[in-house]
């Protein structure tokens, strides 16, 4: 059985690559690392969240916890929690 969490993390990374002209800087960033500290701006994060809505077929709640938006790993965990 494929690892759903790994698939979702990979898809989020693909979305990030699509948002940045030079996303090579993200290749060495672990899934658990802060996207903000890795250099992802607030505007880029918002673009990622919109792209995730389209890619995964959901809408972000207004009351989503900030911790859910911290890293590729936390974003993937949020997506997987919505699928339950």
PyMOL Python script that loads the backbone (N, CA, C, O; Angstrom):
from pymol import cmd

cmd.read_pdbstr("""\
ATOM      1  N   UNK A   1       0.859  -1.184   0.000  1.00  0.00           N
ATOM      2  CA  UNK A   1       0.000   0.000   0.000  1.00  0.00           C
ATOM      3  C   UNK A   1       0.904   1.245   0.000  1.00  0.00           C
ATOM      4  O   UNK A   1       1.810   1.353   0.825  1.00  0.00           O
ATOM      5  N   UNK A   2       0.658   2.162  -0.909  1.00  0.00           N
ATOM      6  CA  UNK A   2       1.504   3.364  -0.953  1.00  0.00           C
ATOM      7  C   UNK A   2       1.329   4.226   0.296  1.00  0.00           C
ATOM      8  O   UNK A   2       0.262   4.261   0.908  1.00  0.00           O
ATOM      9  N   UNK A   3       2.384   4.902   0.643  1.00  0.00           N
ATOM     10  CA  UNK A   3       2.375   5.789   1.800  1.00  0.00           C
ATOM     11  C   UNK A   3       1.691   7.092   1.406  1.00  0.00           C
ATOM     12  O   UNK A   3       2.268   7.917   0.697  1.00  0.00           O
ATOM     13  N   UNK A   4       0.448   7.273   1.874  1.00  0.00           N
ATOM     14  CA  UNK A   4      -0.329   8.458   1.507  1.00  0.00           C
ATOM     15  C   UNK A   4       0.345   9.742   1.967  1.00  0.00           C
ATOM     16  O   UNK A   4       0.335  10.740   1.247  1.00  0.00           O
ATOM     17  N   UNK A   5       0.928   9.725   3.157  1.00  0.00           N
ATOM     18  CA  UNK A   5       1.586  10.927   3.678  1.00  0.00           C
ATOM     19  C   UNK A   5       2.740  11.328   2.770  1.00  0.00           C
ATOM     20  O   UNK A   5       2.915  12.511   2.479  1.00  0.00           O
ATOM     21  N   UNK A   6       3.523  10.361   2.322  1.00  0.00           N
ATOM     22  CA  UNK A   6       4.652  10.661   1.432  1.00  0.00           C
ATOM     23  C   UNK A   6       4.153  11.206   0.100  1.00  0.00           C
ATOM     24  O   UNK A   6       4.757  12.122  -0.459  1.00  0.00           O
ATOM     25  N   UNK A   7       3.064  10.655  -0.410  1.00  0.00           N
ATOM     26  CA  UNK A   7       2.495  11.130  -1.668  1.00  0.00           C
ATOM     27  C   UNK A   7       1.995  12.564  -1.539  1.00  0.00           C
ATOM     28  O   UNK A   7       2.207  13.379  -2.437  1.00  0.00           O
ATOM     29  N   UNK A   8       1.340  12.874  -0.438  1.00  0.00           N
ATOM     30  CA  UNK A   8       0.833  14.229  -0.229  1.00  0.00           C
ATOM     31  C   UNK A   8       1.996  15.212  -0.069  1.00  0.00           C
ATOM     32  O   UNK A   8       1.964  16.306  -0.633  1.00  0.00           O
ATOM     33  N   UNK A   9       3.018  14.829   0.694  1.00  0.00           N
ATOM     34  CA  UNK A   9       4.195  15.707   0.847  1.00  0.00           C
ATOM     35  C   UNK A   9       4.854  15.972  -0.503  1.00  0.00           C
ATOM     36  O   UNK A   9       5.251  17.100  -0.793  1.00  0.00           O
ATOM     37  N   UNK A  10       4.969  14.941  -1.319  1.00  0.00           N
ATOM     38  CA  UNK A  10       5.563  15.098  -2.645  1.00  0.00           C
ATOM     39  C   UNK A  10       4.724  16.040  -3.503  1.00  0.00           C
ATOM     40  O   UNK A  10       5.270  16.891  -4.206  1.00  0.00           O
ATOM     41  N   UNK A  11       3.425  15.896  -3.451  1.00  0.00           N
ATOM     42  CA  UNK A  11       2.536  16.775  -4.241  1.00  0.00           C
ATOM     43  C   UNK A  11       2.656  18.221  -3.772  1.00  0.00           C
ATOM     44  O   UNK A  11       2.654  19.134  -4.598  1.00  0.00           O
ATOM     45  N   UNK A  12       2.759  18.447  -2.470  1.00  0.00           N
ATOM     46  CA  UNK A  12       2.929  19.807  -1.946  1.00  0.00           C
ATOM     47  C   UNK A  12       4.248  20.381  -2.443  1.00  0.00           C
ATOM     48  O   UNK A  12       4.304  21.548  -2.830  1.00  0.00           O
ATOM     49  N   UNK A  13       5.301  19.588  -2.441  1.00  0.00           N
ATOM     50  CA  UNK A  13       6.592  20.052  -2.970  1.00  0.00           C
ATOM     51  C   UNK A  13       6.486  20.395  -4.460  1.00  0.00           C
ATOM     52  O   UNK A  13       7.077  21.375  -4.914  1.00  0.00           O
ATOM     53  N   UNK A  14       5.745  19.601  -5.209  1.00  0.00           N
ATOM     54  CA  UNK A  14       5.538  19.894  -6.630  1.00  0.00           C
ATOM     55  C   UNK A  14       4.803  21.219  -6.803  1.00  0.00           C
ATOM     56  O   UNK A  14       5.123  22.001  -7.699  1.00  0.00           O
ATOM     57  N   UNK A  15       3.821  21.467  -5.945  1.00  0.00           N
ATOM     58  CA  UNK A  15       3.103  22.741  -6.007  1.00  0.00           C
ATOM     59  C   UNK A  15       4.035  23.903  -5.701  1.00  0.00           C
ATOM     60  O   UNK A  15       3.977  24.943  -6.356  1.00  0.00           O
ATOM     61  N   UNK A  16       4.894  23.723  -4.707  1.00  0.00           N
ATOM     62  CA  UNK A  16       5.871  24.766  -4.380  1.00  0.00           C
ATOM     63  C   UNK A  16       6.801  25.040  -5.559  1.00  0.00           C
ATOM     64  O   UNK A  16       7.103  26.194  -5.863  1.00  0.00           O
ATOM     65  N   UNK A  17       7.250  23.981  -6.218  1.00  0.00           N
ATOM     66  CA  UNK A  17       8.115  24.143  -7.384  1.00  0.00           C
ATOM     67  C   UNK A  17       7.410  24.930  -8.484  1.00  0.00           C
ATOM     68  O   UNK A  17       8.037  25.720  -9.190  1.00  0.00           O
ATOM     69  N   UNK A  18       6.115  24.712  -8.624  1.00  0.00           N
ATOM     70  CA  UNK A  18       5.337  25.435  -9.623  1.00  0.00           C
ATOM     71  C   UNK A  18       5.151  26.906  -9.298  1.00  0.00           C
ATOM     72  O   UNK A  18       4.885  27.710 -10.191  1.00  0.00           O
ATOM     73  N   UNK A  19       5.287  27.262  -8.036  1.00  0.00           N
ATOM     74  CA  UNK A  19       5.074  28.648  -7.613  1.00  0.00           C
ATOM     75  C   UNK A  19       6.333  29.503  -7.678  1.00  0.00           C
ATOM     76  O   UNK A  19       6.248  30.730  -7.727  1.00  0.00           O
ATOM     77  N   UNK A  20       7.483  28.875  -7.680  1.00  0.00           N
ATOM     78  CA  UNK A  20       8.743  29.599  -7.642  1.00  0.00           C
ATOM     79  C   UNK A  20       9.503  29.431  -8.946  1.00  0.00           C
ATOM     80  O   UNK A  20       9.593  28.326  -9.480  1.00  0.00           O
ATOM     81  N   UNK A  21      10.048  30.520  -9.456  1.00  0.00           N
ATOM     82  CA  UNK A  21      10.895  30.438 -10.649  1.00  0.00           C
ATOM     83  C   UNK A  21      12.163  29.664 -10.306  1.00  0.00           C
ATOM     84  O   UNK A  21      12.662  28.889 -11.121  1.00  0.00           O
ATOM     85  N   UNK A  22      12.682  29.877  -9.098  1.00  0.00           N
ATOM     86  CA  UNK A  22      13.897  29.194  -8.655  1.00  0.00           C
ATOM     87  C   UNK A  22      13.608  28.513  -7.327  1.00  0.00           C
ATOM     88  O   UNK A  22      13.921  29.046  -6.262  1.00  0.00           O
ATOM     89  N   UNK A  23      13.012  27.338  -7.397  1.00  0.00           N
ATOM     90  CA  UNK A  23      12.650  26.616  -6.178  1.00  0.00           C
ATOM     91  C   UNK A  23      13.739  25.645  -5.762  1.00  0.00           C
ATOM     92  O   UNK A  23      13.524  24.817  -4.877  1.00  0.00           O
ATOM     93  N   UNK A  24      14.894  25.731  -6.380  1.00  0.00           N
ATOM     94  CA  UNK A  24      15.990  24.852  -6.027  1.00  0.00           C
ATOM     95  C   UNK A  24      16.384  24.964  -4.574  1.00  0.00           C
ATOM     96  O   UNK A  24      16.886  24.009  -3.982  1.00  0.00           O
ATOM     97  N   UNK A  25      16.155  26.145  -3.990  1.00  0.00           N
ATOM     98  CA  UNK A  25      16.506  26.330  -2.583  1.00  0.00           C
ATOM     99  C   UNK A  25      15.692  25.420  -1.672  1.00  0.00           C
ATOM    100  O   UNK A  25      16.109  25.146  -0.547  1.00  0.00           O
ATOM    101  N   UNK A  26      14.553  24.954  -2.130  1.00  0.00           N
ATOM    102  CA  UNK A  26      13.705  24.090  -1.303  1.00  0.00           C
ATOM    103  C   UNK A  26      14.143  22.633  -1.321  1.00  0.00           C
ATOM    104  O   UNK A  26      13.713  21.849  -0.476  1.00  0.00           O
ATOM    105  N   UNK A  27      14.989  22.262  -2.268  1.00  0.00           N
ATOM    106  CA  UNK A  27      15.359  20.855  -2.389  1.00  0.00           C
ATOM    107  C   UNK A  27      16.080  20.324  -1.151  1.00  0.00           C
ATOM    108  O   UNK A  27      15.957  19.142  -0.832  1.00  0.00           O
ATOM    109  N   UNK A  28      16.822  21.169  -0.455  1.00  0.00           N
ATOM    110  CA  UNK A  28      17.532  20.728   0.733  1.00  0.00           C
ATOM    111  C   UNK A  28      16.782  20.973   2.025  1.00  0.00           C
ATOM    112  O   UNK A  28      17.314  20.731   3.109  1.00  0.00           O
ATOM    113  N   UNK A  29      15.548  21.451   1.922  1.00  0.00           N
ATOM    114  CA  UNK A  29      14.759  21.769   3.111  1.00  0.00           C
ATOM    115  C   UNK A  29      13.952  20.535   3.511  1.00  0.00           C
ATOM    116  O   UNK A  29      13.146  20.041   2.723  1.00  0.00           O
ATOM    117  N   UNK A  30      14.166  20.031   4.739  1.00  0.00           N
ATOM    118  CA  UNK A  30      13.397  18.866   5.189  1.00  0.00           C
ATOM    119  C   UNK A  30      11.902  19.173   5.276  1.00  0.00           C
ATOM    120  O   UNK A  30      11.504  20.325   5.448  1.00  0.00           O
ATOM    121  N   UNK A  31      11.087  18.135   5.154  1.00  0.00           N
ATOM    122  CA  UNK A  31       9.634  18.305   5.229  1.00  0.00           C
ATOM    123  C   UNK A  31       9.186  18.905   6.554  1.00  0.00           C
ATOM    124  O   UNK A  31       8.141  19.551   6.617  1.00  0.00           O
ATOM    125  N   UNK A  32       9.958  18.702   7.605  1.00  0.00           N
ATOM    126  CA  UNK A  32       9.577  19.192   8.933  1.00  0.00           C
ATOM    127  C   UNK A  32      10.051  20.623   9.204  1.00  0.00           C
ATOM    128  O   UNK A  32       9.709  21.202  10.235  1.00  0.00           O
ATOM    129  N   UNK A  33      10.835  21.193   8.288  1.00  0.00           N
ATOM    130  CA  UNK A  33      11.391  22.537   8.493  1.00  0.00           C
ATOM    131  C   UNK A  33      10.335  23.616   8.249  1.00  0.00           C
ATOM    132  O   UNK A  33       9.415  23.440   7.450  1.00  0.00           O
ATOM    133  N   UNK A  34      10.489  24.715   8.944  1.00  0.00           N
ATOM    134  CA  UNK A  34       9.606  25.857   8.772  1.00  0.00           C
ATOM    135  C   UNK A  34       9.746  26.425   7.363  1.00  0.00           C
ATOM    136  O   UNK A  34      10.846  26.764   6.926  1.00  0.00           O
ATOM    137  N   UNK A  35       8.627  26.524   6.662  1.00  0.00           N
ATOM    138  CA  UNK A  35       8.659  27.105   5.322  1.00  0.00           C
ATOM    139  C   UNK A  35       9.060  28.579   5.384  1.00  0.00           C
ATOM    140  O   UNK A  35       9.759  29.084   4.505  1.00  0.00           O
ATOM    141  N   UNK A  36       8.617  29.239   6.408  1.00  0.00           N
ATOM    142  CA  UNK A  36       8.946  30.664   6.586  1.00  0.00           C
ATOM    143  C   UNK A  36      10.459  30.836   6.717  1.00  0.00           C
ATOM    144  O   UNK A  36      11.053  31.685   6.053  1.00  0.00           O
ATOM    145  N   UNK A  37      11.072  30.031   7.572  1.00  0.00           N
ATOM    146  CA  UNK A  37      12.515  30.121   7.768  1.00  0.00           C
ATOM    147  C   UNK A  37      13.277  29.669   6.523  1.00  0.00           C
ATOM    148  O   UNK A  37      14.424  30.069   6.321  1.00  0.00           O
ATOM    149  N   UNK A  38      12.652  28.843   5.692  1.00  0.00           N
ATOM    150  CA  UNK A  38      13.282  28.385   4.456  1.00  0.00           C
ATOM    151  C   UNK A  38      13.233  29.453   3.371  1.00  0.00           C
ATOM    152  O   UNK A  38      13.884  29.322   2.334  1.00  0.00           O
ATOM    153  N   UNK A  39      12.455  30.515   3.613  1.00  0.00           N
ATOM    154  CA  UNK A  39      12.407  31.605   2.652  1.00  0.00           C
ATOM    155  C   UNK A  39      11.108  31.755   1.894  1.00  0.00           C
ATOM    156  O   UNK A  39      11.031  32.539   0.948  1.00  0.00           O
ATOM    157  N   UNK A  40      10.080  31.015   2.294  1.00  0.00           N
ATOM    158  CA  UNK A  40       8.778  31.132   1.644  1.00  0.00           C
ATOM    159  C   UNK A  40       8.061  32.351   2.234  1.00  0.00           C
ATOM    160  O   UNK A  40       7.798  32.408   3.435  1.00  0.00           O
ATOM    161  N   UNK A  41       7.755  33.312   1.382  1.00  0.00           N
ATOM    162  CA  UNK A  41       7.101  34.548   1.837  1.00  0.00           C
ATOM    163  C   UNK A  41       5.628  34.302   2.162  1.00  0.00           C
ATOM    164  O   UNK A  41       5.068  33.259   1.824  1.00  0.00           O
ATOM    165  N   UNK A  42       5.025  35.264   2.811  1.00  0.00           N
ATOM    166  CA  UNK A  42       3.602  35.169   3.133  1.00  0.00           C
ATOM    167  C   UNK A  42       2.765  35.070   1.862  1.00  0.00           C
ATOM    168  O   UNK A  42       1.816  34.288   1.793  1.00  0.00           O
ATOM    169  N   UNK A  43       3.123  35.869   0.857  1.00  0.00           N
ATOM    170  CA  UNK A  43       2.382  35.825  -0.410  1.00  0.00           C
ATOM    171  C   UNK A  43       2.508  34.466  -1.080  1.00  0.00           C
ATOM    172  O   UNK A  43       1.533  33.935  -1.612  1.00  0.00           O
ATOM    173  N   UNK A  44       3.714  33.905  -1.051  1.00  0.00           N
ATOM    174  CA  UNK A  44       3.925  32.591  -1.651  1.00  0.00           C
ATOM    175  C   UNK A  44       3.155  31.521  -0.883  1.00  0.00           C
ATOM    176  O   UNK A  44       2.621  30.590  -1.487  1.00  0.00           O
ATOM    177  N   UNK A  45       3.092  31.643   0.440  1.00  0.00           N
ATOM    178  CA  UNK A  45       2.346  30.676   1.239  1.00  0.00           C
ATOM    179  C   UNK A  45       0.860  30.734   0.886  1.00  0.00           C
ATOM    180  O   UNK A  45       0.211  29.696   0.756  1.00  0.00           O
ATOM    181  N   UNK A  46       0.326  31.934   0.732  1.00  0.00           N
ATOM    182  CA  UNK A  46      -1.082  32.066   0.345  1.00  0.00           C
ATOM    183  C   UNK A  46      -1.315  31.422  -1.020  1.00  0.00           C
ATOM    184  O   UNK A  46      -2.316  30.734  -1.220  1.00  0.00           O
ATOM    185  N   UNK A  47      -0.399  31.642  -1.953  1.00  0.00           N
ATOM    186  CA  UNK A  47      -0.512  31.016  -3.278  1.00  0.00           C
ATOM    187  C   UNK A  47      -0.468  29.498  -3.161  1.00  0.00           C
ATOM    188  O   UNK A  47      -1.203  28.795  -3.854  1.00  0.00           O
ATOM    189  N   UNK A  48       0.397  28.995  -2.284  1.00  0.00           N
ATOM    190  CA  UNK A  48       0.472  27.554  -2.061  1.00  0.00           C
ATOM    191  C   UNK A  48      -0.847  27.030  -1.501  1.00  0.00           C
ATOM    192  O   UNK A  48      -1.335  25.989  -1.939  1.00  0.00           O
ATOM    193  N   UNK A  49      -1.419  27.734  -0.549  1.00  0.00           N
ATOM    194  CA  UNK A  49      -2.676  27.287   0.062  1.00  0.00           C
ATOM    195  C   UNK A  49      -3.793  27.226  -0.969  1.00  0.00           C
ATOM    196  O   UNK A  49      -4.601  26.297  -0.954  1.00  0.00           O
ATOM    197  N   UNK A  50      -3.847  28.207  -1.864  1.00  0.00           N
ATOM    198  CA  UNK A  50      -4.854  28.208  -2.933  1.00  0.00           C
ATOM    199  C   UNK A  50      -4.604  27.038  -3.885  1.00  0.00           C
ATOM    200  O   UNK A  50      -5.540  26.346  -4.288  1.00  0.00           O
ATOM    201  N   UNK A  51      -3.342  26.823  -4.239  1.00  0.00           N
ATOM    202  CA  UNK A  51      -3.004  25.704  -5.121  1.00  0.00           C
ATOM    203  C   UNK A  51      -3.356  24.371  -4.473  1.00  0.00           C
ATOM    204  O   UNK A  51      -3.802  23.446  -5.150  1.00  0.00           O
ATOM    205  N   UNK A  52      -3.156  24.274  -3.163  1.00  0.00           N
ATOM    206  CA  UNK A  52      -3.509  23.051  -2.446  1.00  0.00           C
ATOM    207  C   UNK A  52      -5.010  22.810  -2.469  1.00  0.00           C
ATOM    208  O   UNK A  52      -5.448  21.668  -2.604  1.00  0.00           O
ATOM    209  N   UNK A  53      -5.798  23.858  -2.340  1.00  0.00           N
ATOM    210  CA  UNK A  53      -7.251  23.706  -2.418  1.00  0.00           C
ATOM    211  C   UNK A  53      -7.645  23.073  -3.749  1.00  0.00           C
ATOM    212  O   UNK A  53      -8.463  22.155  -3.794  1.00  0.00           O
ATOM    213  N   UNK A  54      -7.055  23.573  -4.826  1.00  0.00           N
ATOM    214  CA  UNK A  54      -7.366  23.041  -6.151  1.00  0.00           C
ATOM    215  C   UNK A  54      -6.862  21.606  -6.302  1.00  0.00           C
ATOM    216  O   UNK A  54      -7.572  20.747  -6.825  1.00  0.00           O
ATOM    217  N   UNK A  55      -5.643  21.351  -5.847  1.00  0.00           N
ATOM    218  CA  UNK A  55      -5.020  20.036  -6.034  1.00  0.00           C
ATOM    219  C   UNK A  55      -5.688  18.942  -5.205  1.00  0.00           C
ATOM    220  O   UNK A  55      -5.823  17.805  -5.657  1.00  0.00           O
ATOM    221  N   UNK A  56      -6.105  19.294  -3.989  1.00  0.00           N
ATOM    222  CA  UNK A  56      -6.635  18.282  -3.078  1.00  0.00           C
ATOM    223  C   UNK A  56      -8.151  18.352  -2.891  1.00  0.00           C
ATOM    224  O   UNK A  56      -8.729  17.509  -2.205  1.00  0.00           O
ATOM    225  N   UNK A  57      -8.797  19.353  -3.497  1.00  0.00           N
ATOM    226  CA  UNK A  57     -10.257  19.427  -3.468  1.00  0.00           C
ATOM    227  C   UNK A  57     -10.869  19.748  -2.125  1.00  0.00           C
ATOM    228  O   UNK A  57     -11.816  19.085  -1.701  1.00  0.00           O
ATOM    229  N   UNK A  58     -10.347  20.747  -1.454  1.00  0.00           N
ATOM    230  CA  UNK A  58     -10.931  21.191  -0.186  1.00  0.00           C
ATOM    231  C   UNK A  58     -10.767  22.701  -0.069  1.00  0.00           C
ATOM    232  O   UNK A  58     -10.071  23.321  -0.873  1.00  0.00           O
ATOM    233  N   UNK A  59     -11.407  23.284   0.927  1.00  0.00           N
ATOM    234  CA  UNK A  59     -11.235  24.706   1.229  1.00  0.00           C
ATOM    235  C   UNK A  59     -10.705  24.834   2.644  1.00  0.00           C
ATOM    236  O   UNK A  59     -11.143  24.129   3.554  1.00  0.00           O
ATOM    237  N   UNK A  60      -9.762  25.737   2.817  1.00  0.00           N
ATOM    238  CA  UNK A  60      -9.206  25.994   4.149  1.00  0.00           C
ATOM    239  C   UNK A  60     -10.254  26.646   5.021  1.00  0.00           C
ATOM    240  O   UNK A  60     -10.967  27.543   4.572  1.00  0.00           O
ATOM    241  N   UNK A  61     -10.354  26.205   6.264  1.00  0.00           N
ATOM    242  CA  UNK A  61     -11.228  26.842   7.247  1.00  0.00           C
ATOM    243  C   UNK A  61     -10.597  28.138   7.716  1.00  0.00           C
ATOM    244  O   UNK A  61      -9.373  28.256   7.766  1.00  0.00           O
ATOM    245  N   UNK A  62     -11.430  29.110   8.061  1.00  0.00           N
ATOM    246  CA  UNK A  62     -10.917  30.375   8.581  1.00  0.00           C
ATOM    247  C   UNK A  62     -10.183  30.193   9.901  1.00  0.00           C
ATOM    248  O   UNK A  62      -9.309  30.988  10.248  1.00  0.00           O
ATOM    249  N   UNK A  63     -10.539  29.151  10.630  1.00  0.00           N
ATOM    250  CA  UNK A  63      -9.945  28.954  11.955  1.00  0.00           C
ATOM    251  C   UNK A  63      -8.847  27.890  11.965  1.00  0.00           C
ATOM    252  O   UNK A  63      -8.586  27.278  13.001  1.00  0.00           O
ATOM    253  N   UNK A  64      -8.206  27.667  10.817  1.00  0.00           N
ATOM    254  CA  UNK A  64      -7.124  26.678  10.774  1.00  0.00           C
ATOM    255  C   UNK A  64      -6.005  27.132  11.713  1.00  0.00           C
ATOM    256  O   UNK A  64      -5.661  28.313  11.771  1.00  0.00           O
ATOM    257  N   UNK A  65      -5.446  26.165  12.445  1.00  0.00           N
ATOM    258  CA  UNK A  65      -4.367  26.484  13.386  1.00  0.00           C
ATOM    259  C   UNK A  65      -3.111  26.897  12.621  1.00  0.00           C
ATOM    260  O   UNK A  65      -2.770  26.257  11.626  1.00  0.00           O
ATOM    261  N   UNK A  66      -2.424  27.935  13.051  1.00  0.00           N
ATOM    262  CA  UNK A  66      -1.196  28.373  12.376  1.00  0.00           C
ATOM    263  C   UNK A  66      -0.147  27.269  12.281  1.00  0.00           C
ATOM    264  O   UNK A  66       0.633  27.239  11.329  1.00  0.00           O
ATOM    265  N   UNK A  67      -0.121  26.362  13.256  1.00  0.00           N
ATOM    266  CA  UNK A  67       0.845  25.271  13.228  1.00  0.00           C
ATOM    267  C   UNK A  67       0.646  24.372  12.008  1.00  0.00           C
ATOM    268  O   UNK A  67       1.597  23.752  11.534  1.00  0.00           O
ATOM    269  N   UNK A  68      -0.572  24.301  11.503  1.00  0.00           N
ATOM    270  CA  UNK A  68      -0.859  23.461  10.339  1.00  0.00           C
ATOM    271  C   UNK A  68      -0.210  24.016   9.074  1.00  0.00           C
ATOM    272  O   UNK A  68      -0.051  23.296   8.088  1.00  0.00           O
ATOM    273  N   UNK A  69       0.164  25.287   9.101  1.00  0.00           N
ATOM    274  CA  UNK A  69       0.724  25.949   7.925  1.00  0.00           C
ATOM    275  C   UNK A  69       2.237  26.071   7.992  1.00  0.00           C
ATOM    276  O   UNK A  69       2.836  26.727   7.140  1.00  0.00           O
ATOM    277  N   UNK A  70       2.859  25.466   8.967  1.00  0.00           N
ATOM    278  CA  UNK A  70       4.272  25.671   9.260  1.00  0.00           C
ATOM    279  C   UNK A  70       5.219  25.009   8.266  1.00  0.00           C
ATOM    280  O   UNK A  70       6.198  25.627   7.849  1.00  0.00           O
ATOM    281  N   UNK A  71       4.951  23.781   7.884  1.00  0.00           N
ATOM    282  CA  UNK A  71       5.915  23.000   7.109  1.00  0.00           C
ATOM    283  C   UNK A  71       5.197  22.132   6.089  1.00  0.00           C
ATOM    284  O   UNK A  71       3.972  22.017   6.112  1.00  0.00           O
ATOM    285  N   UNK A  72       5.959  21.525   5.199  1.00  0.00           N
ATOM    286  CA  UNK A  72       5.384  20.576   4.245  1.00  0.00           C
ATOM    287  C   UNK A  72       4.722  19.436   5.019  1.00  0.00           C
ATOM    288  O   UNK A  72       3.631  18.988   4.666  1.00  0.00           O
ATOM    289  N   UNK A  73       5.383  18.978   6.063  1.00  0.00           N
ATOM    290  CA  UNK A  73       4.858  17.888   6.874  1.00  0.00           C
ATOM    291  C   UNK A  73       3.532  18.253   7.543  1.00  0.00           C
ATOM    292  O   UNK A  73       2.587  17.464   7.512  1.00  0.00           O
ATOM    293  N   UNK A  74       3.457  19.436   8.143  1.00  0.00           N
ATOM    294  CA  UNK A  74       2.221  19.832   8.832  1.00  0.00           C
ATOM    295  C   UNK A  74       1.088  20.086   7.828  1.00  0.00           C
ATOM    296  O   UNK A  74      -0.075  19.809   8.120  1.00  0.00           O
ATOM    297  N   UNK A  75       1.428  20.609   6.656  1.00  0.00           N
ATOM    298  CA  UNK A  75       0.415  20.801   5.616  1.00  0.00           C
ATOM    299  C   UNK A  75      -0.129  19.450   5.160  1.00  0.00           C
ATOM    300  O   UNK A  75      -1.338  19.286   4.997  1.00  0.00           O
ATOM    301  N   UNK A  76       0.761  18.487   4.957  1.00  0.00           N
ATOM    302  CA  UNK A  76       0.341  17.149   4.539  1.00  0.00           C
ATOM    303  C   UNK A  76      -0.522  16.494   5.612  1.00  0.00           C
ATOM    304  O   UNK A  76      -1.529  15.859   5.299  1.00  0.00           O
ATOM    305  N   UNK A  77      -0.133  16.645   6.869  1.00  0.00           N
ATOM    306  CA  UNK A  77      -0.933  16.090   7.967  1.00  0.00           C
ATOM    307  C   UNK A  77      -2.343  16.666   7.956  1.00  0.00           C
ATOM    308  O   UNK A  77      -3.314  15.946   8.189  1.00  0.00           O
ATOM    309  N   UNK A  78      -2.453  17.953   7.688  1.00  0.00           N
ATOM    310  CA  UNK A  78      -3.766  18.609   7.641  1.00  0.00           C
ATOM    311  C   UNK A  78      -4.616  18.027   6.507  1.00  0.00           C
ATOM    312  O   UNK A  78      -5.792  17.715   6.696  1.00  0.00           O
ATOM    313  N   UNK A  79      -4.011  17.888   5.341  1.00  0.00           N
ATOM    314  CA  UNK A  79      -4.733  17.317   4.193  1.00  0.00           C
ATOM    315  C   UNK A  79      -5.204  15.913   4.516  1.00  0.00           C
ATOM    316  O   UNK A  79      -6.353  15.566   4.241  1.00  0.00           O
ATOM    317  N   UNK A  80      -4.341  15.109   5.091  1.00  0.00           N
ATOM    318  CA  UNK A  80      -4.709  13.725   5.423  1.00  0.00           C
ATOM    319  C   UNK A  80      -5.811  13.675   6.489  1.00  0.00           C
ATOM    320  O   UNK A  80      -6.676  12.801   6.443  1.00  0.00           O
ATOM    321  N   UNK A  81      -5.783  14.597   7.436  1.00  0.00           N
ATOM    322  CA  UNK A  81      -6.829  14.639   8.472  1.00  0.00           C
ATOM    323  C   UNK A  81      -8.186  14.967   7.864  1.00  0.00           C
ATOM    324  O   UNK A  81      -9.215  14.512   8.365  1.00  0.00           O
ATOM    325  N   UNK A  82      -8.201  15.744   6.797  1.00  0.00           N
ATOM    326  CA  UNK A  82      -9.452  16.094   6.134  1.00  0.00           C
ATOM    327  C   UNK A  82     -10.060  14.899   5.390  1.00  0.00           C
ATOM    328  O   UNK A  82     -11.268  14.849   5.161  1.00  0.00           O
ATOM    329  N   UNK A  83      -9.220  13.957   5.024  1.00  0.00           N
ATOM    330  CA  UNK A  83      -9.670  12.800   4.248  1.00  0.00           C
ATOM    331  C   UNK A  83     -10.306  11.718   5.117  1.00  0.00           C
ATOM    332  O   UNK A  83     -10.890  10.772   4.589  1.00  0.00           O
ATOM    333  N   UNK A  84     -10.204  11.840   6.417  1.00  0.00           N
ATOM    334  CA  UNK A  84     -10.733  10.814   7.329  1.00  0.00           C
ATOM    335  C   UNK A  84     -12.228  10.912   7.426  1.00  0.00           C
ATOM    336  O   UNK A  84     -12.852  10.132   8.146  1.00  0.00           O
TER     337      UNK A  84
END
""", "prot")
cmd.dss("prot")
cmd.show_as("cartoon", "prot")
cmd.util.cbc("prot")
cmd.orient("prot")
